[in-house]
Structures are given as C-alpha cells and as structure tokens.
C-alpha cells in the first residue's frame, strides 16, 4: 500500500479507520513498557520506605513528606513538560524524561541525607510527570478509533505492571541484601536501558506533526506512513480554521474551562486514595507486625489487582459505556479501601483485600484517561492531559502527608483509611457532573 500514489487527504483518517498495523502495536507496547518504568520509579520509595525509616530514624510525619516529593515533581512535570510535548513533539519529550528519571534514580541510590533523597525524588517525579502526559498523547494518536480506549487503558495499566514485576524483584533483593538502596539502583539501570529502545522504535506522532508543522513535517509523516504500509500524502492538509494554540490559558477558555476544572477535581480526589494505598501499604503492614519483605509482597498484591483492574476497564470500554462503569468502580473502591483499613492481622487476608482494593482503585483511575483524550483535541491533548494529571497529583501530594499527620496525631488505621477512601466518592460525583455538563447544548 505504501508504494501507491500520494494522496491529498488527512492521514489521521486512515489511522483512525484502518486496523492497527504492527508498527502501531509496537508503539503502544513500548509506551506501556515506559509507563511500567514510571510505575516502578514512583513507587520505589514505597518499597524502600521501611528500610529508610529504620536506618535514618525518620518519624511518620517526615516520612510522609519524603513519600510526597516525587508527586510534587510529577505535578510540575505533567503541567510544564506536558505543554512542552505539544510544542516540540512527543518523541523528544519522552527521551528527555527518560534521562531525567535515570539521573534521579541513581542519585537516590547514593543519597546520604534526607534533603538529597528528597531532591532526587523530586527530579524523578519531574521526568515521570512529563512521560505520562506524552505517552498518553502518543498512544491516542497512533491508535485506531476502535482500539483507542482499550490502548489508553492498557498504557496506564502498564504503570502498575511495573510495580508488580519490579516489586517482586526488589522484594527479593531487600530480603537477601537487607539494603534499600538496591531498589533505586535497579530502577536507574532499567530506566537507562530504555533510552536506546525509545530512540530507535518511537516515531513522532503524525497528529503532533500536523498540529505543529515543523519544516520537515511532510517528510517525517510520509516516512512514518510508509512504516505503517499507508500511502504517502502529496502535501499537508489545510490548517483548520479554528486551531487552539497549546497553552494553559486555552484550557481555561470558555470552551474548555468547565471540563478542565471538573476533570482536575475528579482526578485529584481519586488519586488521593490511590496514593494512600500505594505509599502507605508497606508501612501499615510492617506496623501490623510483619517484616519489610512481607510488606513489599502485600504491595505487589495490591498492584497485581491494580493491573488487572486497568486491563478490565480497557476491555469493558469495548462493550459498555465507560462512564457508568467508572462511577460504579469508584464506589466499590471506597468500600474496599475502607475494609482494608480494618487492619486484619492475617497476611493472606491483607494480601487479598489489598488486591481487590487495588483492582477497583486503579480501574477507576485508568478509566479517566480515555476521557482526557475525548475531551482535548490533538493541539491540546498533552497539555490538557498533563494539566489535569499535574493539578491532581500536585494536590494529591498532600495525601501521604495528611495520612502521616493523622497517624502521628493518634487516629487509628480504620479512620485514616475511610477518610482517604472518601476521595473516590467525590470523584464519582464529579464524573457524573462532567457527563451532565458535556451533554448540555452549547451556544
């Protein structure tokens, strides 16, 4: 097909209409793998937290601050680097984020004081935030209409896959070496190995090239179309009459402000609960009388459930209306996190409850990403997705801090868990309100 005569139509129509080519599948799989790195790099501090607390004598409130540092970095990275991805392209942004993440992980491995470790986690989060926004846009723009929601759900589910696989490895490392620094060394090495893979196998998004129109846009587009066995185009399609420039201000224009605000609130409320489970599970299990390696395995179970939840919501999107499924999942997430907070002292029960809670919490969060792609056009996709993620994660950095403060001031596990789980109820109400707002006729 690629040897046929050049066409004049917009190539995005062919990508949306035709079955997924193997090259597109490679792009999606590689993005899933990069998000798996993100997931492990974010939660590496959770696996290392019991060892850090024991070696350095950190109190729960201070540990909560350290646990939140990469969330602050992710917030800044999602907003600033997500907008950069709309301005300079998805591919160079992803490569830069990988370099930043690797540097941050290796710095954390050799940290000798709290402020160095905190700075390293902030740097790692900066790269991760930009990565998630960029890969989300890339997957949406290389997917067919039929598979877009599924691919985006699988892409974000890769985040928890990284925690499952990487967590199983580092739990064994911690048990054998009794050394928390091995967690960051492992993460830094794997992140560094991903850089050449992304360089050689990730092309620039055709949608991004058409939106930005650099000087060699036509040549790059046709080279990518050839790899997908799609006929080249003779020239770039006309620029749409109404094109939004990638900026934060446009997200708060009359057209996008209601959706931007509602999505930000929903994501913030849900991610507060998500990171309570992810950040505090190992410490909670240790405080119940188990050793750090067993605590790490409970977190792995939570993320096995989270990965399965992400896959399940993707498959559900192929058969059902997505938003009612997400709302139901959020309600069940609230219930299961509250039950997990009852503090059962049986390791098997804890692992099963963590897995079920992880299933519903992550299926709720993963299901929001296709909504981002539906809401924001290509010119704003990375900016809009990055802003919502950034605002949500920036505010949710308070989650581990608030939980630490509540624990330090005498609140029991059940009360803290119920309080943090209530964010899922807020998210469910907000998604329902978003659906109502978008269904209203506009002038």
VENZI-V991182 format. One record per residue. N is the residue number from 1. OMEGA is omega in whole degrees, -180 to 180 (999 if undefined). Layout:
((N,OMEGA) (N,OMEGA))
This chain:
((1,-176) (2,-179) (3,-178) (4,-180) (5,180) (6,-178) (7,178) (8,-175) (9,-179) (10,-177) (11,179) (12,177) (13,178) (14,179) (15,-179) (16,-171) (17,-172) (18,174) (19,-178) (20,175) (21,-179) (22,178) (23,177) (24,178) (25,178) (26,179) (27,-179) (28,-179) (29,180) (30,176) (31,175) (32,179) (33,178) (34,176) (35,173) (36,175) (37,178) (38,-178) (39,179) (40,-178) (41,178) (42,-172) (43,175) (44,180) (45,178) (46,177) (47,-177) (48,-171) (49,-180) (50,179) (51,178) (52,-180) (53,-179) (54,-176) (55,-174) (56,179) (57,-177) (58,176) (59,-178) (60,-178) (61,178) (62,177) (63,177) (64,177) (65,180) (66,180) (67,-177) (68,-171) (69,-179) (70,175) (71,175) (72,177) (73,179) (74,179) (75,180) (76,-179) (77,-180) (78,-177) (79,-174) (80,-177) (81,174) (82,176) (83,178) (84,180) (85,175) (86,-177) (87,-176) (88,179) (89,-178) (90,-172) (91,180) (92,178) (93,179) (94,180) (95,179) (96,180) (97,178) (98,179) (99,-180) (100,180) (101,-180) (102,179) (103,-180) (104,-179) (105,180) (106,177) (107,178) (108,-179) (109,-177) (110,180) (111,180) (112,178) (113,-172) (114,-174) (115,177) (116,178) (117,180) (118,179) (119,179) (120,179) (121,176) (122,180) (123,178) (124,179) (125,178) (126,179) (127,-179) (128,-180) (129,177) (130,-179) (131,-177) (132,179) (133,-176) (134,-180) (135,178) (136,179) (137,-178) (138,180) (139,179) (140,-173) (141,175) (142,-177) (143,172) (144,178) (145,-176) (146,-173) (147,-173) (148,-178) (149,179) (150,-178) (151,179) (152,177) (153,179) (154,179) (155,180) (156,176) (157,176) (158,178) (159,-180) (160,176) (161,178) (162,178) (163,-179) (164,-177) (165,-180) (166,-180) (167,177) (168,-180) (169,-175) (170,174) (171,176) (172,178) (173,-180) (174,-179) (175,-177) (176,-174) (177,-176) (178,-173) (179,-177) (180,-178) (181,179) (182,178) (183,-177) (184,177) (185,178) (186,-179) (187,179) (188,-179) (189,-179) (190,178) (191,179) (192,180) (193,-179) (194,-176) (195,179) (196,177) (197,179) (198,-178) (199,-174) (200,-170) (201,178) (202,174) (203,174) (204,178) (205,176) (206,178) (207,178) (208,179) (209,179) (210,179) (211,-176) (212,179) (213,172) (214,-173) (215,-179) (216,-175) (217,-177) (218,-180) (219,179) (220,180) (221,-179) (222,176) (223,179) (224,177) (225,178) (226,179) (227,179) (228,-178) (229,175) (230,-177) (231,180) (232,176) (233,-178) (234,180) (235,-180) (236,178) (237,-179) (238,176) (239,179) (240,-178) (241,-180) (242,-179) (243,179) (244,174) (245,-177) (246,177) (247,178) (248,-178) (249,-179) (250,179) (251,180) (252,171) (253,-177) (254,-177) (255,-171) (256,-173) (257,-179) (258,-180) (259,179) (260,-178) (261,-178) (262,178) (263,180) (264,179) (265,-179) (266,-178) (267,179) (268,-177) (269,-179) (270,-176) (271,173) (272,179) (273,-179) (274,-176) (275,170) (276,179) (277,-174) (278,-173) (279,-172) (280,-178) (281,-180) (282,-179) (283,178) (284,-178) (285,176) (286,180) (287,176) (288,174) (289,-179) (290,-178) (291,-174) (292,-180) (293,176) (294,177) (295,177) (296,-179) (297,175) (298,177) (299,176) (300,178) (301,177) (302,-178) (303,168) (304,175) (305,-180) (306,179) (307,179) (308,177) (309,178) (310,177) (311,-178) (312,-179) (313,176) (314,178) (315,179) (316,-179) (317,179) (318,-173) (319,-174) (320,171) (321,-167) (322,-170) (323,175) (324,178) (325,179) (326,-179) (327,177) (328,179) (329,179) (330,178) (331,179) (332,177) (333,177) (334,-178) (335,-174) (336,177) (337,177) (338,178) (339,177) (340,-179) (341,177) (342,170) (343,176) (344,-177) (345,174) (346,-174) (347,180) (348,179) (349,178) (350,-178) (351,-180) (352,179) (353,178) (354,179) (355,-180) (356,178) (357,178) (358,179) (359,-174) (360,178) (361,-176) (362,176) (363,178) (364,-177) (365,179) (366,-179) (367,179) (368,-174) (369,173) (370,177) (371,176) (372,-177) (373,178) (374,-173) (375,-173) (376,177) (377,-175) (378,-178) (379,-178) (380,-169) (381,179) (382,179) (383,-179) (384,178) (385,-179) (386,-179) (387,-179) (388,179) (389,-177) (390,179) (391,179) (392,-178) (393,177) (394,178) (395,-178) (396,173) (397,175) (398,-175) (399,178) (400,179) (401,179) (402,178) (403,178) (404,179) (405,180) (406,177) (407,-177) (408,-178) (409,168) (410,177) (411,-179) (412,-179) (413,-177) (414,180) (415,-180) (416,-179) (417,180) (418,179) (419,-179) (420,180) (421,-177) (422,175) (423,179) (424,177) (425,176) (426,-180) (427,180) (428,179) (429,-177) (430,177) (431,176) (432,178) (433,177) (434,179) (435,179) (436,-180) (437,-178) (438,179) (439,-179) (440,177) (441,-180) (442,175) (443,999))
